[in-house]
Amino acid sequence: MGAANEKSSDLSTFDQPKSIKNSRYGHDKNIPICSTNKSLQNSYTRSPCAPKSPRFVENVILIWLDASLENITEATQKSLNQIRRLTHIVKTFSDVDKCVKFIESIEDEKIFLIVSGSFGPQITPIIENYNQVYSIFLYCGNKANHEQWVKQYKKIRTIHTQLKELCETVKYHIAQYDKGLTSISVFPSSTNVELNEFNKEFIYLQVMKAILIEIRFDKKFRKDFMNYSRPFYLGNDFQMNLIDTFYENYDLHSPIWWYTRKCCLYGMLRKAFYKNDMEIMFKLAFFIRDLHRDIKKSYSDVHTHQRHPISVYRTTRMTLDEFTNIEKNYDGFIAFNDFLLTTLERSMALRFGNLIRIEPNAVGVIFKIVIDPITSSVPFISLNNLSYLSNTEGEILFSMNTLFRVEEIVKVNDRLYEIQLAPVNKKDKLIKSLLGCVQRLTTGVPGWYKLTKILMDANEYDQAEAVYKYVLSQANDNQLAERAYVQHQLGYIEEMRNNFPAAINNYQQSVDICLKTLPRDHPNLLATYINLASAYRKQGDYQKAWDSNQTALQILLQPHDPNTIVQQNNTAALYQEQKKYSEAQNIYEKSIQTILLDFPSHQTLLADTYHDLAGLFYSMKDYTKAISNYEKTIAIEEKFTPPYSPALASAYYNLATAYEGLQDNKKAVKNAENAVEIARLTFGNEHSETQQYTNYLQQIKKLSR
């Protein structure tokens, strides 16, 4: 691989544990009797045929909609060249319908729209309420013709007849929007120091920093970045030239100099942190590492001369909900995930805050950070004489992923607040606990696999997939063990999405790679055969599932290995799919007895088996026995799993469906409420798992009235 670990790790014996489908990420779910949709819903389903949003690598897209763009004249081309200099990604349209369709496809970016006077009245009523549309600018020949109708649309900022004035205004608004973006994580002082919704982004970035220290980067990574980024800036000759300049002249300037140049590199880095976009982070990993080291080195060189505390300020734009979350966690912690640019001038921060607070649905927040250079260990550097720009007097840049304690929240004005923060020392109890959590989760795991392990444990499959694909792209043909391992993990991710053909394809690739050097019954193939059987079964290909199961059983030489129980249960699931209920029940009950007698410490396996048996009774419409076994599952999981786990949520959900089967809707509601509460704490309100449970709860509440 191009990125070599300084401490090498041997993957040739598959010492990395491979994911085997089990309950840790949630049990299979019953189809509720009240559901009108009889297709089984899984929390990680993503249709492989679903259309994807277009991919962009920055937070802002500028669109110019004008009929003159259909047949571009020399004059129009000159205007377009000037507009392309306003921001890095510019799209042009000469048709309203095509423009609207493009806007509707955007999910993660904000759109700034320049529209002609003739198209403005057509498109504005359609897109005014779209969240992705941030600002609209009218570019016309006669300002007076539009001054009345535009008053009903808040997102129309200005009307212009002169291109120079338009460009200055648009550039200013885009800069103000970017200036107000801040990627933060907020968590209470009493947070449980395990991976959870409060601290996960902070932990991901802590792991990322630890990985970057381990990895060596060479010029090849700059070449990869150049090849990756160029397609996103086609048509923008200025940015394309800057990408080439960055590649050729990178070593001539410091990382701080390149960062403050605010070219596409800066925009991509902002997007990576603001949206936690792992793909962009990997492409910029070499630069993130260099910029962090540059700040840390410069800090070490100069901080000994600074003896007095200083106060710096960062103003950001928040929604009311985001600000309320900070208020709820008063005396808690805030982590700035990005490289944090601040100013020594409070008046400048206050002026920007007053601009934000008059925006619709926005709250202006001024973070005041008091730094004592003698006691603080947070690396920062003054940009004086280090920046590409000349107007950086009084600007202070902090390294990524800095953590602060909330000390005071003061209301400055209507929808404008000042929050005083203090750095958290490395010896702080919470810091030590969080870093201890990282160490526990990743002990013995090399390089990028530290991050994939945490992402998989947190059910962040899209992010984990991006890491695995990056690792695979860096692996050479001779690294068979590592390639086989990654293909297996990619198969597992697709299985969790219910994309079984893709899962099977990845698992089979893993097997094929292994068989180049290993016999068919080698233990390293066990996990992949187990999962192949699972994926084939879910796809309805029972013969291939049976064959994969038998191959896995042949590998299990010890008759009472716990994996034998997993295989027995897989066989029972095959019988259940074919409605051979008595054969399935017999196997499940034997598995339970074996676990109780031979593996009493394997409580999660026991819970899984009780749950599988409960699911069998549910299929048989024997709801009383289903309830009994679901309750046994929950009793074990409440004792031996984390308090907010996907497995516990899905067990409560399935228990609710069983009570529904008995027409005991009150108990169904109670258990569905438990499932919803756990899912919200585990995944958040917007996750598909939470929404599935919430929809069911609403349905069953209607029946219980």
C-alpha positions in Angstrom: 0.0 0.0 0.0 1.1 3.6 -0.6 0.3 4.5 3.0 2.4 2.2 5.1 2.1 1.9 8.8 5.3 2.8 10.5 4.6 -0.1 12.9 3.8 -2.9 10.5 1.1 -5.3 11.2 0.7 -8.8 9.8 -2.7 -9.4 8.3 -1.6 -12.6 6.6 -3.2 -14.8 9.2 -6.4 -12.7 9.2 -5.9 -11.5 12.8 -8.5 -8.8 12.1 -11.9 -10.1 13.3 -14.3 -10.4 10.4 -17.9 -9.3 10.9 -20.4 -12.1 11.3 -24.1 -11.3 11.2 -25.4 -11.3 14.7 -27.7 -9.3 17.0 -25.2 -6.6 17.9 -26.6 -4.4 15.1 -30.2 -5.3 15.7 -32.3 -8.5 15.3 -34.3 -9.3 12.2 -37.8 -7.7 12.6 -41.2 -9.2 12.5 -43.8 -7.9 10.0 -46.4 -6.3 12.1 -50.0 -7.5 11.7 -51.2 -3.9 11.4 -48.7 -3.1 8.7 -50.1 -2.4 5.3 -46.7 -3.0 3.8 -46.0 -6.7 4.0 -42.4 -6.4 2.8 -39.9 -7.0 5.6 -38.3 -3.7 6.7 -34.7 -3.6 7.9 -33.1 -0.6 9.5 -30.2 -0.5 7.0 -32.1 -1.1 3.8 -30.9 0.9 0.9 -32.1 0.0 -2.6 -29.2 -0.7 -4.9 -31.3 0.8 -7.7 -32.2 4.0 -5.9 -31.0 7.2 -7.7 -28.1 8.9 -6.1 -27.7 12.6 -5.6 -25.0 14.2 -7.7 -21.6 14.2 -5.9 -20.1 17.6 -4.9 -17.0 18.2 -2.8 -17.8 21.6 -1.4 -20.6 23.1 0.7 -21.6 25.8 -1.9 -22.9 25.5 -5.4 -23.4 28.7 -7.5 -26.0 28.4 -10.3 -26.5 30.9 -13.1 -29.9 30.5 -14.9 -30.2 32.7 -18.0 -31.6 32.1 -21.5 -28.4 33.6 -23.0 -26.5 30.5 -21.8 -28.2 28.4 -24.5 -26.1 30.0 -27.3 -23.1 31.5 -25.6 -21.7 34.7 -27.3 -18.4 36.2 -26.7 -20.0 38.7 -24.3 -21.8 36.0 -22.4 -18.6 34.0 -22.1 -16.8 37.0 -20.6 -19.6 37.3 -18.0 -19.4 33.6 -17.3 -15.7 33.8 -16.7 -16.2 36.4 -14.1 -19.0 34.5 -12.4 -16.8 31.4 -12.3 -14.3 33.3 -10.2 -16.9 33.9 -7.4 -16.7 30.4 -6.0 -15.3 27.1 -7.0 -18.3 25.1 -8.2 -20.6 26.8 -10.8 -23.4 25.3 -12.8 -25.2 27.0 -15.7 -28.7 26.4 -17.1 -30.8 28.0 -19.8 -33.9 26.0 -19.0 -36.1 26.5 -15.9 -37.3 22.9 -15.7 -33.8 21.5 -15.9 -32.6 23.9 -13.3 -35.4 23.0 -10.9 -34.7 19.3 -11.4 -31.0 19.8 -10.6 -31.8 21.9 -7.5 -34.2 19.2 -6.3 -31.4 16.6 -6.6 -29.2 18.5 -4.1 -29.2 17.2 -0.5 -26.1 18.3 1.3 -25.0 21.6 -0.3 -26.4 25.1 -0.3 -27.3 26.8 -3.5 -26.7 30.4 -4.4 -28.8 31.2 -7.6 -28.2 34.0 -10.1 -31.3 34.3 -12.2 -32.3 36.5 -15.1 -35.2 38.9 -14.9 -37.3 36.8 -17.4 -36.8 33.5 -15.5 -36.9 34.9 -11.9 -40.8 35.1 -11.7 -41.0 31.5 -13.0 -38.5 29.7 -10.8 -38.7 31.7 -7.5 -42.2 30.5 -6.4 -41.1 26.9 -7.0 -37.8 27.0 -5.1 -38.3 29.6 -2.4 -39.1 27.1 0.3 -36.4 24.5 -0.7 -33.9 24.1 2.2 -31.0 23.7 -0.2 -31.6 27.1 -1.7 -29.9 29.7 0.4 -29.9 32.9 -1.6 -31.3 34.2 -4.9 -29.9 37.2 -6.9 -31.8 38.8 -9.7 -29.7 39.9 -12.7 -31.8 41.9 -15.1 -31.9 44.9 -17.5 -34.4 47.0 -15.7 -34.4 47.0 -11.9 -37.8 48.9 -11.6 -39.6 46.0 -13.4 -38.9 43.7 -10.5 -38.9 45.7 -7.3 -42.5 44.9 -6.4 -42.9 41.2 -7.0 -39.6 40.3 -5.3 -40.8 41.7 -2.0 -42.8 38.5 -1.3 -39.7 36.3 -1.5 -37.3 36.4 1.4 -34.5 34.5 -0.3 -34.1 37.1 -3.1 -31.3 39.2 -1.6 -30.7 41.8 -4.2 -31.5 43.0 -7.8 -28.6 44.0 -10.1 -28.2 45.4 -13.6 -24.4 45.7 -13.5 -22.2 42.5 -13.6 -19.5 44.0 -11.4 -21.9 45.0 -8.7 -23.6 41.5 -8.9 -20.3 39.7 -8.6 -19.2 41.7 -5.6 -22.5 41.0 -3.8 -22.6 37.3 -4.6 -19.0 36.8 -3.5 -19.7 38.7 -0.2 -22.8 36.5 0.6 -21.0 33.3 -0.2 -18.1 34.3 2.0 -20.4 35.3 4.8 -22.2 31.9 4.6 -18.9 30.0 4.7 -17.7 32.1 7.6 -20.8 31.1 9.6 -20.3 27.4 9.1 -18.8 25.6 12.1 -18.6 21.8 12.6 -19.1 21.1 16.3 -20.0 18.2 18.6 -21.8 18.9 21.8 -22.0 16.5 24.7 -22.8 16.8 28.4 -20.3 16.7 31.2 -21.9 13.5 32.5 -21.9 11.7 29.2 -21.3 8.0 29.3 -17.8 7.6 27.8 -18.8 5.0 25.3 -19.4 5.5 21.6 -22.8 7.3 21.4 -24.7 10.0 19.5 -23.1 12.8 21.7 -19.4 12.1 21.2 -19.1 9.9 18.1 -17.8 12.5 15.7 -15.2 13.7 18.3 -14.0 10.1 18.8 -13.9 9.4 15.0 -11.6 12.5 14.6 -9.5 11.5 17.6 -8.9 8.1 15.9 -8.3 9.8 12.6 -5.6 12.0 14.2 -4.0 8.9 15.8 -4.0 7.1 12.4 -2.5 10.1 10.5 0.5 10.1 12.9 1.2 6.5 12.1 1.0 6.7 8.3 3.7 7.8 5.9 2.6 9.8 2.9 4.5 10.4 -0.3 3.9 12.4 -3.5 1.7 9.6 -4.8 -1.0 10.9 -2.4 -0.9 14.4 -3.9 -1.3 12.8 -7.3 -4.3 10.8 -6.1 -5.8 14.0 -4.7 -5.3 15.8 -8.0 -6.9 13.0 -10.0 -9.8 12.8 -7.6 -10.5 16.5 -7.5 -10.1 17.6 -11.1 -13.4 16.1 -12.4 -15.4 18.2 -9.9 -14.0 21.5 -11.3 -14.3 20.8 -15.0 -15.0 24.1 -16.8 -13.4 26.2 -14.0 -10.0 26.8 -15.6 -8.8 28.9 -12.6 -9.4 26.1 -10.1 -8.0 23.5 -12.5 -4.8 25.5 -12.7 -4.6 25.8 -9.0 -4.9 22.1 -8.6 -1.9 21.6 -10.9 0.0 24.3 -9.0 -0.8 22.7 -5.7 0.6 19.3 -7.0 3.7 20.8 -8.5 4.6 23.4 -5.9 3.3 21.9 -2.6 6.7 21.8 -0.9 7.4 25.5 -1.7 4.9 26.7 0.8 3.7 25.7 4.3 0.4 23.9 4.8 -0.9 27.0 6.6 -0.1 29.1 3.5 -2.0 26.7 1.3 -5.0 26.5 3.7 -5.3 30.3 3.9 -5.2 30.6 0.1 -8.9 29.4 0.2 -8.8 27.6 -3.1 -10.7 24.4 -3.8 -8.4 22.6 -1.3 -9.9 24.8 1.5 -13.4 24.3 0.2 -13.0 20.5 0.1 -11.6 20.4 3.6 -14.5 22.5 4.9 -17.0 20.1 3.3 -15.1 17.1 4.7 -15.4 18.3 8.3 -18.8 20.0 8.1 -20.5 16.9 6.6 -18.1 14.3 8.1 -17.3 13.2 4.6 -14.8 10.4 5.0 -14.1 10.0 1.2 -12.9 13.6 1.0 -11.0 13.2 4.3 -9.1 10.2 2.9 -8.1 12.1 -0.3 -6.9 15.0 1.9 -5.4 12.9 4.7 -1.9 13.9 3.8 -2.8 17.6 4.0 -4.8 17.2 7.2 -1.7 15.5 8.8 0.7 18.2 7.4 -1.5 21.1 8.5 -2.0 19.7 12.0 1.8 19.1 12.3 2.5 22.6 11.0 0.2 24.2 13.6 1.6 22.0 16.4 5.2 22.8 15.5 4.6 26.5 15.1 2.8 26.5 18.5 5.7 24.7 20.2 8.1 27.2 18.7 6.4 30.4 19.8 4.0 29.7 22.7 6.8 29.8 25.3 7.0 33.6 24.6 3.3 34.2 25.3 2.8 34.5 29.0 -0.6 36.3 29.4 -4.0 34.8 28.7 -5.7 35.8 25.5 -9.3 35.8 24.4 -10.3 34.9 20.8 -13.7 34.8 19.1 -15.5 32.7 16.6 -19.0 33.6 15.4 -21.2 30.9 13.9 -24.7 30.5 12.5 -27.0 28.0 14.3 -30.6 26.9 14.1 -32.6 27.4 17.3 -32.6 23.6 17.9 -28.8 23.5 17.7 -28.4 26.4 20.1 -31.0 24.9 22.5 -28.9 21.7 22.5 -26.0 23.7 23.8 -28.2 25.4 26.5 -29.3 22.0 27.7 -25.7 20.9 28.1 -24.6 23.9 30.1 -21.3 23.1 31.8 -20.9 20.4 29.1 -18.3 20.2 26.3 -18.0 21.5 22.8 -15.6 20.0 20.3 -14.7 21.9 17.1 -14.2 19.2 14.6 -12.6 21.5 11.9 -9.5 23.6 12.0 -10.9 26.6 13.9 -10.2 30.1 12.6 -10.8 32.8 15.2 -10.2 36.5 15.7 -8.7 38.6 18.5 -11.2 41.4 17.7 -14.5 41.0 19.6 -16.0 43.9 17.7 -15.5 42.0 14.4 -17.1 38.9 15.9 -20.0 41.0 17.2 -20.6 42.7 13.9 -20.8 39.4 12.1 -23.1 38.0 14.8 -25.5 40.9 14.3 -25.6 40.1 10.6 -26.5 36.5 11.3 -29.3 37.2 13.8 -31.3 39.1 11.2 -31.3 36.0 8.9 -34.5 34.0 8.9 -34.5 30.9 11.3 -30.9 31.6 12.4 -29.3 32.3 15.8 -25.9 34.0 16.0 -23.5 32.6 18.5 -20.2 34.2 19.4 -17.8 31.7 21.0 -15.3 33.4 23.3 -12.3 31.2 24.0 -10.0 32.2 26.8 -6.5 30.7 26.4 -3.9 30.6 29.1 -0.6 29.6 27.2 1.0 28.4 30.4 -1.6 25.8 31.2 -3.3 25.1 27.9 -2.2 22.2 25.7 -4.5 23.2 22.7 -2.2 23.9 19.7 -2.9 27.3 17.9 -1.0 29.8 15.9 -1.2 33.4 14.9 -1.5 33.8 11.1 0.6 36.9 11.0 3.3 36.5 8.3 2.2 32.9 7.8 -0.9 33.4 5.7 -1.3 33.6 1.9 -3.6 36.6 2.5 -2.3 39.9 3.7 -5.3 40.9 5.8 -5.0 38.2 8.6 -3.8 40.5 11.3 -5.3 39.3 14.6 -6.4 35.9 13.3 -5.7 32.7 15.3 -5.9 29.2 13.8 -6.5 26.2 16.0 -5.8 22.6 15.0 -8.6 20.2 14.3 -10.7 18.4 16.9 -10.1 20.8 19.9 -12.3 20.3 23.0 -13.6 23.1 25.3 -15.8 23.3 28.4 -18.8 25.5 28.3 -18.4 28.0 31.2 -21.0 30.7 30.5 -23.8 31.6 28.1 -24.8 35.3 27.9 -27.6 36.8 25.8 -26.2 39.7 23.8 -29.2 40.6 21.8 -32.3 39.0 20.3 -31.1 35.8 18.7 -27.5 36.6 19.5 -25.5 34.9 22.3 -22.0 34.8 23.6 -20.7 31.4 24.9 -17.5 31.5 26.9 -15.3 28.4 26.5 -12.2 27.2 28.3 -9.7 24.6 26.9 -9.8 21.1 28.4 -6.5 19.9 29.7 -5.3 16.5 28.7 -5.4 15.5 32.4 -9.2 16.2 32.5 -11.2 13.2 33.6 -13.5 13.3 30.6 -10.6 13.6 28.1 -8.9 10.6 29.7 -12.1 8.7 29.7 -12.8 9.5 26.0 -9.3 8.6 24.9 -9.5 5.5 27.1 -12.7 4.6 25.2 -10.8 4.9 21.9 -8.0 2.7 23.2 -10.4 0.1 24.4 -12.3 0.0 21.1 -9.1 -0.2 18.9 -6.5 -2.1 21.0 -4.5 -4.4 18.7 -6.1 -2.9 15.5 -3.7 -1.4 13.0 -3.9 1.8 10.9 -7.2 2.6 9.2 -8.9 -0.5 10.7 -9.0 1.4 14.0 -11.5 3.7 12.4 -13.5 1.0 10.6 -13.9 -0.9 13.8 -15.4 2.2 15.5 -17.6 3.0 12.5 -18.9 -0.6 12.3 -19.6 -0.6 16.0 -21.6 2.6 15.6 -23.5 1.3 12.6 -22.0 4.0 10.3 -21.9 1.7 7.3 -21.6 4.4 4.6 -18.6 5.9 6.3 -17.0 2.5 7.0 -17.5 1.5 3.4 -15.7 4.6 2.3 -12.7 3.7 4.5 -12.7 0.1 3.3 -12.8 1.2 -0.4 -10.0 3.6 0.3 -7.9 0.8 1.9 -8.7 -1.5 -1.0 -7.6 1.1 -3.5 -4.2 1.4 -1.8 -3.6 -2.4 -1.5 -1.4 -4.0 -4.1 -2.1 -7.4 -5.8 0.3 -9.2 -3.4 -1.6 -8.2 -0.3 -4.1 -11.1 -0.6 -5.0 -11.5 3.1 -5.8 -7.8 3.4 -7.8 -7.6 0.2 -9.8 -10.7 1.2 -10.6 -9.2 4.6 -11.8 -5.9 3.1 -14.0 -7.7 0.5 -15.6 -9.7 3.3 -16.3 -6.5 5.3 -17.8 -4.8 2.2 -20.0 -7.9 1.7 -21.1 -7.6 5.3 -22.1 -3.9 4.8 -24.1 -4.8 1.8 -25.9 -7.6 3.7 -26.8 -5.1 6.4 -28.3 -2.9 3.7 -30.3 -5.9 2.4 -28.5 -5.7 -0.9 -27.9 -9.4 -1.0 -26.6 -9.8 -4.6 -23.8 -7.2 -3.8 -23.2 -8.9 -0.5 -22.8 -12.3 -2.1 -20.5 -10.9 -4.8 -18.2 -9.4 -2.2 -18.2 -12.5 0.0 -17.4 -14.6 -3.1 -14.5 -12.3 -4.1 -13.2 -12.8 -0.6 -13.4 -16.5 -0.9 -11.8 -16.5 -4.3 -8.8 -14.4 -3.1 -8.3 -16.8 -0.1 -8.4 -19.9 -2.2 -5.4 -18.6 -4.2 -3.2 -19.6 -1.2 -5.5 -21.5 1.2 -7.3 -24.8 1.1 -11.1 -24.7 1.0 -11.5 -25.9 4.6 -9.1 -23.4 6.1 -10.4 -21.7 9.3 -9.8 -18.2 7.8 -12.7 -18.9 5.5 -15.2 -19.7 8.2 -16.7 -16.3 8.8 -17.1 -15.7 5.1 -18.9 -19.0 4.5 -21.2 -18.3 7.5 -22.2 -14.9 6.0 -22.5 -16.3 2.5 -25.0 -18.8 3.8 -26.9 -16.0 5.5 -27.0 -13.8 2.4 -28.1 -16.7 0.2 -30.8 -17.6 2.6 -32.2 -14.1 2.7 -32.1 -14.0 -1.1 -34.2 -17.2 -1.2 -31.4 -19.3 -2.7 -31.8 -22.1 -0.2 -29.6 -24.7 -1.9 -26.6 -22.4 -2.1 -27.2 -21.4 1.5 -27.3 -25.0 2.5 -24.0 -25.7 0.6 -22.2 -22.7 2.3 -23.5 -23.9 5.7 -22.2 -27.3 5.1 -18.8 -26.0 4.1 -18.6 -23.9 7.2 -19.6 -26.9 9.4 -16.7 -28.9 7.9 -14.3 -26.2 9.0 -15.5 -26.4 12.6 -13.4 -29.3 13.8 -14.3 -28.9 17.4 -17.8 -30.2 17.9 -18.6 -27.7 20.7 -17.1 -24.6 19.4 -19.6 -21.6 19.9 -19.5 -21.0 16.1 -21.1 -24.4 15.8 -24.2 -23.0 17.5 -24.2 -20.1 15.0 -24.1 -22.6 12.2 -26.9 -24.8 13.8 -29.1 -21.7 14.1 -28.4 -20.8 10.5 -29.6 -24.2 9.5 -32.7 -23.8 11.6 -33.3 -20.4 9.9 -33.2 -22.2 6.6 -35.8 -24.7 7.8 -37.9 -21.9 9.0 -37.8 -20.1 5.7 -39.0 -23.3 4.1 -41.8 -23.5 6.7 -40.3 -26.7 8.2 -41.1 -25.4 11.6 -40.7 -28.6 13.7 -37.2 -29.2 12.4 -36.2 -25.6 13.1 -37.7 -25.6 16.6 -35.8 -28.8 17.4 -32.5 -27.2 16.4 -33.1 -24.0 18.3 -34.0 -25.8 21.5 -30.9 -28.0 21.2 -28.8 -24.9 20.7 -30.2 -23.4 23.9 -29.4 -26.5 25.9 -25.9 -26.7 24.5 -25.2 -23.0 25.4 -26.6 -23.5 28.9 -24.5 -26.6 29.5 -21.2 -25.9 27.6 -21.0 -22.1 27.1 -22.8 -20.4 30.0 -20.6 -17.3 29.5 -21.9 -16.7 26.0 -24.9 -14.8 27.0 -25.3 -12.7 23.9 -25.4 -16.0 21.8 -28.0 -17.3 24.2 -30.1 -14.1 23.7 -29.8 -14.4 19.9 -31.0 -18.0 20.1 -34.0 -17.2 22.3 -34.8 -14.4 19.9 -34.6 -16.7 16.9 -36.9 -19.2 18.6 -39.3 -16.4 19.4 -39.3 -15.4 15.8 -40.1 -19.0 14.8 -43.1 -19.1 17.2 -44.2 -15.7 15.8 -44.1 -17.2 12.3 -46.2 -20.1 13.6 -48.7 -17.6 15.2 -48.0 -19.1 18.6 -47.7 -15.6 20.1 -47.7 -16.7 23.8 -44.5 -18.7 23.3 -43.0 -15.9 21.1 -43.6 -13.4 24.0 -42.0 -15.8 26.5 -38.8 -16.1 24.4 -38.7 -12.4 23.5 -38.9 -11.6 27.2 -36.0 -14.0 27.9 -34.0 -12.2 25.2 -34.7 -8.8 26.7 -33.8 -9.9 30.2 -30.4 -11.1 29.0 -29.7 -8.1 26.8 -30.6 -5.6 29.5 -28.0 -7.3 31.7 -25.2 -8.0 29.3 -25.4 -5.4 26.5 -25.0 -1.6 26.5 -28.2 0.2 27.7 -28.9 1.7 24.3 -28.2 -1.0 21.8 -29.9 -1.8 18.4 -30.4 -5.4 19.5 -32.5 -4.3 22.6 -34.5 -1.9 20.5 -35.4 -4.5 17.9 -36.2 -7.1 20.6 -38.7 -4.6 22.2 -40.2 -3.9 18.8 -40.7 -7.6 18.1 -42.2 -8.2 21.5 -44.7 -5.4 20.7 -45.6 -7.2 17.5 -46.2 -10.4 19.4 -48.5 -8.7 21.9 -50.3 -7.2 18.9 -50.8 -10.8 17.7 -52.5 -11.6 21.0 -54.6 -8.4 20.5 -53.1 -6.9 23.7 -52.5 -3.5 22.1 -51.8 -1.7 25.4 -48.7 -3.9 26.0 -47.8 -3.6 22.3 -47.8 0.2 22.7 -45.7 0.0 25.9 -43.0 -2.1 24.2 -43.1 -0.1 21.0 -42.5 3.0 23.1 -39.4 1.3 24.6 -38.1 0.5 21.1 -38.6 4.1 20.0 -36.9 5.6 23.1 -33.8 3.3 22.7 -33.6 3.9 18.9 -33.7 7.7 19.4 -30.9 7.6 22.0 -28.9 5.2 19.8 -29.4 6.6 16.3 -31.2 9.9 16.6 -34.7 10.9 15.4 -33.9 10.9 11.6 -32.5 7.4 11.3 -34.6 4.8 9.4 -34.6 2.5 12.4 -36.2 5.1 14.6 -38.7 6.1 12.0 -39.7 2.5 11.4 -40.4 2.0 15.1 -42.2 5.4 15.4 -44.4 4.5 12.4 -45.4 1.2 14.0 -46.0 2.9 17.4 -48.4 5.4 15.7 -50.2 2.5 13.9 -50.6 0.4 17.1 -51.8 3.4 19.1 -54.6 3.9 16.6 -55.7 0.3 17.1 -55.6 0.6 20.9 -58.0 3.6 21.1 
